[in-house]
Amino acid sequence: MNPAEERAPNATRVIIVSLWLVVLTQKFALPGNIEVVLPIMMAVVAYMFLRGMSRLSLTHAMIFTGLAGLILVQQVLIFGGDFSYLAFMLMVGIYSAFMFVTPVSRPDYDRILRGFQVIAAFIALMVYLQWACQFLIGWFPHLELVAPQSLMYQKYNYVSPIQWGSSLMRPNGIFMLEPSHASQLIAMGAVFEAALFRRTRYLLILLPGIFVIFAGTGLLLAICCLPFILAQLNWRYLVRLGAVVAVVVAFAGALGMFDYLGTRAQEFDQEGTSGHGRFIGTYTMMLSTLDGIDGGLVTGIGQGNDTEVIAHRGNTVVFNAYSKAVLELGLITGTLFLVAFLAAVMRSGAPVVVIAALLIQYNFLNGSLLVPFHVALCYLLSGGLHIRKPAPAPLPARVEPLPDLHPAPNLAPIPVVAMRGRRRPDRTRST
């Protein structure tokens, strides 16, 4: 076993512990509203590199430093001091982790995914706990009850009712930023379980959690990943999975989930609503803002200036990764940056269903560009790994034939040879 293979189990444990840390601490922030996940990830990357678990990828490093230099030069030359240096440094700090890659074997990667499944099941159980407390004792447990507001990551709706005026709160799994984030994490666990591990007990824990949170983004993520799930299944398991899904769907219908989803689906056409701001307004506002600036589509509006746009034109808009990158950096630079990020995530060797789920939640469901938690998930589950293919089985060594211990008899005629010898003396002859 070479040294890299000896260090792989340690790297696997570090990555699993890191996943727990980024999930449990995502609500906390440092002064300046910098999510605690960022220093945790920087410390993890540094520790793994110094211990020889990861290596510096020269290709990733050249691409990252080139893009960072391009963005800085563009911002300084075009906007002077009218952009946020903090936003630039935050982007550098978040995405610099992708310069370092950790080689892991396929069995080690399976252990990492199984560790993530435990985390997803834990969040689902926290969701059920929040519902149980509301129904049984009329109390909604959440982290904000004990954590000071000054330590919380701002601009997220941690606690929100199921609908306006309701006394029931949508559960967020206690530790997740919002109910939608909890729904997405549980949905990712359900997708991985259905496609890769196929354990019924985990599906029974995870699938109901997608529905009882009353947030549509988790269900949308699962539906988008459905083709990748079906590509992994055989007919026998498909029947069993269908039975589990049928039970969960009937349970969700009894809770009135589909009536709620029907109401939320109408938001796509209603400006000022969450659904419109997340999926429609994010693009229309980006285009209208850039269209009002000479050359805005090329230059963008400068890093950190999107907050002014939201404040003046609607605070319900959530700029996803692509719309925010293009809005602040311009079409060319923003697209180049995201293409480099997508390439890093897609070239790790992770299963297609894992890559699809990560990129869907990063690109379309959240304002992920400068949120360390979303980037950390992509890094720890795919982009920061190099999953080695199993080595081919060695060819059998050439075996020399053993000598024949029982040779066939030689049936050739044996030549008769005349025998010569001295004549024996005649002892009866008289002397």
N, C-alpha and C positions, 0 to 999 in steps of 0.2 A: 504493500500500500504506500503510495507516494505521499509527501507531506500535505498536498492540497486535499487529498481524500481523507487524511486523518483530521484535518481541521473542519471538514464539512459538517459533521454532527454538531460541533460547537456553533458554527454559523447558523445552522438550522434553529438551535435553541435561542440564539440572540434575535433572530428575525421574528420568531413567535412571541418572545417577550416584548419586542418592539411593537408588534401589532396590538398587543394588550395595552401598552402604554399610550399609543396614539389614540386608541378608542376611548380609553378612560379619562384622558386629560384634554380632549378636544375643546371642552367648554372654557378652559382657563387661558388667560392671556397675560403677557408681560406689559409693562407700561408702553404706551404707543399702540395698544390693541394689536400686539403681535402674538399670535397663537402659540401656546407653550409647546405644541407639537414641533415647531420649527427647531428650537434648540435641542429637543430630544432627538430629532432625526440627525442633526449635525453631529451630536455626540455619538450616536450609534454608528454613523458612517465613519467617523474618525477612529473609533474604537476598533471596528472591524478591519479597517485598513492597517492600523498600527499592529494589530495582532496577526496580520497575514491572512485573514479570512477573505478579504476582497482585494482587488487590484485596480490600478488606474488604467482605464481604457483610453489609449492615445487618440483613437478615432472620436470617441465621445468628447474628450477634453478639447480637441481642436474645434469640433463643431460648436460646442458650448461657448468657449472663449471667443470664437469668431462672431457668433450671434450676439453675445453680450457686448462686445466691442462695437458692433454695428449699431445696436440699439442705443448705446451711450452716445456715440458720435452723432447719430440722427437726432436724439433728443437735445443735445447741447447746441448743435448747429442750427436747428430749426426753431426750438423753443427758448433757447438761452436758459434763464433761470425759471421759466414758467412751466416747470414740470416737477414732479415729486421725486427727489433723490431717494427718499425712504422707500417709495414704491419700486424704484429700480433696484436698490440693494435688497429688498425683500424678494424680488424675482430671482436675483442672483443667488441668494442664500437658499431658496427653496429648490431650485432646479440644478444647483451645482452637485447635488447628490448623484445625479445621473452620470457623472464622470467616473464613478466607481462602480464596479461590477463584481458580484459575488458568484463564483462558480459553485453550482450544486448539482448533485445527481438527480435523476428522476425520482428514486425512492425518497430522497431528502425533500424534494419539492412536494411530493405527496404528503409528507409529514407537515410541511408548512401550511398546505391547504387544509389539512385536517385540523390544525390549530386554529385557523381562521373559522372553520365550521363551529368549533366550540365557542368562539367569541360571538358569532352570529346567533347561536342558540341561547347564549347568556343574555344578549340584548332582548331576544324574544321573550325570555322568561321575565325580564324586568318589565316589559310591556304588560304581560299578564298580571304581574304583581301590582302595577299601577291601576289596572282595571279592578282587580280584586279589592284593593283598598278603597277605591271610589264607591263601589257597590256595597261593601260590607260595613265600612265605618265612615263613609263620606269624606275621606281625606285623600288628597292627591299628592303622593310623595314625589318630590323632584329636588334636584341638586341645589337649586336657587334658594331653598329654604335655609341652608346652612352655609353656603358660600357667599362671601361678600360680593356685592355688585361690582366693586372696583377690580376684582380679580377675574371677572367673566369676560369672555370673548363677545364683543358687541355686535349689533346689527343682525341678530337672529331672534326669531320668535320661539323662545324656549317653551312657553306655556301658552296654549291657545285653545279655545273651546271648539267642540265639534262643529257647531254652527253659531251664528251670532245670537247671543242671549241664552245659550245653553249653559247649564251648571256643570255639565260633564266636559272634562278636558281631554284633548287628544294625547295619548301617551307618547313619550319620546324616548322610552328606554332608559330614563334617568340620566344617562351619560351622553346621549347624542345631542347634536346642536339643535335639531328641530325634529318634529314628527316625521317629516319627509325623509330626513337623513336616516332615521331608524328604519323606516320602511324600505329604503334602498339597501341598507346593509343586510337586513333580513332577507330581502329578495335575492341579493347576490348569493347568500348562503344557500337559499333554496335552489337556485339555478345550478350552483356547483354540485349540490347534493344529488339533484335529479340527473345531471349529465355524467358525473364522474364516480360518485361513491354509492349512490342508490340504497341508502339505509332508510328503511321506512320510519323508524323511530325519530330520526332527525327531520324528515319531511313533515311528520305530524306535529313537531314542535315549531318548525319554521313557517310552513305555509299559512296557518291561521294568523300568524303575526303580520303578514302582508296586508290582510284585510282589516283587522281590528284596530289598526292605527288610524284608519280613515284618512289616508293620504294616498293620492293616486300615482305618485312617481314610482313607488316600489312595484306596483302592479304593472305599470308601463314598462319598467325595466325587464320584468319577467316575460312579458309578452314579446318584447323586441328580441329577447334571447331564445325564444321558443324554437326557431329553426335550428339553432346550434344544439339545443337539447335533443331534438328529435333525431338529428344526425348521429347521435351517440347511442341510441336505444335499439334494443331488439324488441320483437313483438311481445314476448312474454313479459318483459319488464314494463312495456308500454301499457299493457292491460292493468298491471298492479298499480302503476303510477296514476292511470286514469281513475281507478277506484278511489285512491287517496284524494285526488283533486276533486272528484265529485262530492265526497263527504265534506271537504273544506268549503267548496262553493255553496253547498246547501246550508252550511253553518253561516257563511257570510250573508246569504240571502235572508236568513231568518233574523239577522241583526239589522237588516235594512241597508247593508253596504251598497247594494247596486242602485238603490234610490239616491243615495248620497253621491255615488260616482256619476249618475246621470245629471245631477245638479251641477257638479263640478265640471262636467264636460261642456256645459253651456257657457262656461267662463271664457272659452277660446275666442268667442265673438264679442265679449264684453270688456271694453277698455277699463282699466282700473282694478281688474280682478287679478288674483294670483295666477290663474291659468294663462290668461292673456299676456301678462307681464313676463312669465317664464318662457313661453314658447313662441309667442307672436311679437309682442312689444319689444323683446330684446333685439330683434332684427330690424323692425321698422324704425325704432328710435335710433339705432346705430346708423342706418342709411340716411335718415332725415337730418341727423346731426352732421354727418360728414358732407352731405350735399349742400349744407349751408355755409361751408368753409371753402375758400378757394384752394384747390389741390388737397382738400381734406382726405379724400380717399387714398391718397399716396402718403401723406404725412401723418394722418391721425390727429388727435387733439392733445397728445402728450400724456405721459404716465401720471396717474393719480387724479386726472381732471374729470374722470367719469362721474365722480360724486357730485360735481356741480351740475352736470347734465341731469342726473337723477333728481336732484333737489328742485330744479327748475321745471322739469318736464314730466315728472311722475315717479313717486317713490315705490310703486309696485313693480317696477321693471327689475328683473334679475338678469344681468349681463352674464351669459355663459362664457366659457373659455374662448370660443372663437370670436364672438361678437365683441368681447372686451379687448382681445388682442388686436383686432382690426381697428376698433374705435380709438385705442390709445397709440398704437404703433403704425397704423396704416395697413393697407391691404397686402403689400408685398412683404414687409418685415414681419407683420403678424402671422401671415400664412407660413412663411419660412420657419418661424419659431415653433408653431404648432406641428408642422410636418416633422421637424426634428424630434419633438417630443413623442409623436405617434410612432415614429420609426424605432425609437428606443424601447417603447413598450411592446411593440409588435415583434421585435427581433429577439426576444428573450428565449424563445422556445417553449413558452407556456401554452397550455391548451387553448384552442381558439375560443372556446366558450368563456374562459377566464378573461382573455383579452377583450372580447366583445363587451362583457359586463362592465369591466373597468372603464373602457373608453366611452360607453354610453352614459354612465353616471358622471364622468368627468366633462364630456363635451356638451351634453344636452340637458342634464337635469339640475345642475347647480351652477352657482357663480364660483367656479373652481380655480380660475387662473392663479390667484394669489392666496388661496386658502390652503395652508400646509397639509391639513388632514386629507383632502382629496388627492393631492399629489403624493402624499406618503403611502396611501393605499396602492396607487399605481406603481410606486417604486418597490415596495416590499413584496408585492405579489407578482410582479412581472418585470418592470423596467430596470430594476437594480440587480437582476439575476441573469446568470448565463446557465441555462439548464443543459447539462451535458447529455448527449445521446448515449445510450448504453453501448459499450464497446462490443464489436462483433465477436462471436465465439471463435477462439483460435482453431485453426485447421489442425486435424489430428496429425501427429508426427508419423513419419514413414517408418513402418515396422518391418524389419528384415525377417524373412521366413525362417522358422525354426528348423533345425536339421531333422530329417526323417529318422525317427528311432526304430522304425520297423520297415526297412527297405524291402522291396519286392524281391523274391528269389530270382537269381540269375539262372535261367533255364537253358543257357547255351551249352552245347556239348563240351565236356571236359576232355581235352586231348590226352590220349594214353601215352605215357612216357616210360620207356624201358628203364627198369631199375638195375643198376649195376652194384655188385658188392663182392667182397672176397669170398672165395669158396671155403666153406667150412671144412675143416680137416676131418678125414674119416678115422674115427677113433677105433674102429674095429680092425684096421689094417695092422698087420704085424710088422714089427720093426726088425 
